[in-house]
Amino acid sequence: MEADILKKAIKLSKDILKMVVENGDIAVDCTAGNGKDTIYLSELIGKNGKVYSFDIQEKAIDNTKKALMEKELLNRTVLICDGHENILQYVKEDIKCAVFNLGYLPGGDHSITTLPQNVIKAIEGCLELLQPGGIITIVCYTGYDGGKIELNTLINYLSNLDQKKYSVANYKITNQINEPPQLLVIEKHKQG
Ligand SMILES: C[S@@+](CC[C@H](N)C(=O)[O-])C[C@H]1O[C@@H](n2cnc3c(N)ncnc32)[C@H](O)[C@@H]1O
C-alpha cells in the first residue's frame, strides 16, 4: 500500500532534507537528543560529509554517541555539548542544512526544554552559514508548557525574514485533535 501524501511533521522534514542534502555536505543537528536526527543526517551526507550535533545535556550527547557508534557513523560527526545559540563559536564553514527538533529529551528531564530566544539566536547563526539553496527545518511541539509560546515566537520572527532572501513555510495537520507537531521550514534562495 502506498503511504499517505499528507505526512507527519517529522517525516515531511526528513523528506525535504533528503531532497536537498547530498553526499559530502555539511549539516547541523541543533538538538541532538537521542541521536535519531544526527544519524539520519550522517547517512545523508555520506562518507565525505560532516554533521555538527549540539545538545546542552551530557546525557543527550552520550546517547547520540552510542547510537552513532552502533551504526559506525561516529567518524562523520562532531558532537558538541553546548547550546545551539553558540553555533558560530564552533561551525566555521558553510552548511547545507540545519535541523531543530524542539522541546525536551524523550526519556529525560521534561523541565529542560529548548527556549525561543536561544533557538532564534541559533537560527540567526545558521542563516549566516547556510549555502544558497540550503534548508533549515524546525519541528515544534505545542503539547507541553512553553511549547505554544515557543512556536508563536518563532512564527513571528520567521514571518519577518526578508522574502527576497528566504522562503518560510509552516506545515500543520489541522484536523488532528491531539496537538500534532508543526513543521517550520526556511529555504535560502539560490539567487537573492
Ligand atoms: C526533542 S529533543 C531532540 C530529539 C532528537 N533530535 C532526536 O532525534 O532524538 C530536544 C533536545 O534539545 C536539547 N536542548 C535544549 N536546549 C538546547 C540548546 N540551547 N542547545 C542545544 N540543545 C538544546 C534538549 O536537551 C533535548 O535533548
The ligand as an ORCA input file, in Angstrom:
! r2SCAN-3c Opt
* xyz 0 1
  C      13.107     16.776     21.342
  S      14.758     16.611     21.857
  C      15.619     16.292     20.360
  C      15.370     14.936     19.762
  C      16.447     14.494     18.804
  N      16.535     15.318     17.634
  C      16.370     13.027     18.431
  O      16.386     12.710     17.228
  O      16.340     12.193     19.340
  C      15.233     18.270     22.237
  C      16.663     18.396     22.745
  O      17.036     19.788     22.730
  C      18.001     19.956     23.731
  N      18.239     21.384     24.003
  C      17.550     22.233     24.812
  N      18.091     23.467     24.761
  C      19.153     23.395     23.914
  C      20.116     24.340     23.453
  N      20.113     25.620     23.862
  N      21.062     23.914     22.595
  C      21.101     22.607     22.176
  N      20.206     21.665     22.573
  C      19.243     22.070     23.424
  C      17.441     19.175     24.897
  O      18.458     18.878     25.828
  C      16.865     17.925     24.181
  O      17.780     16.860     24.201
*
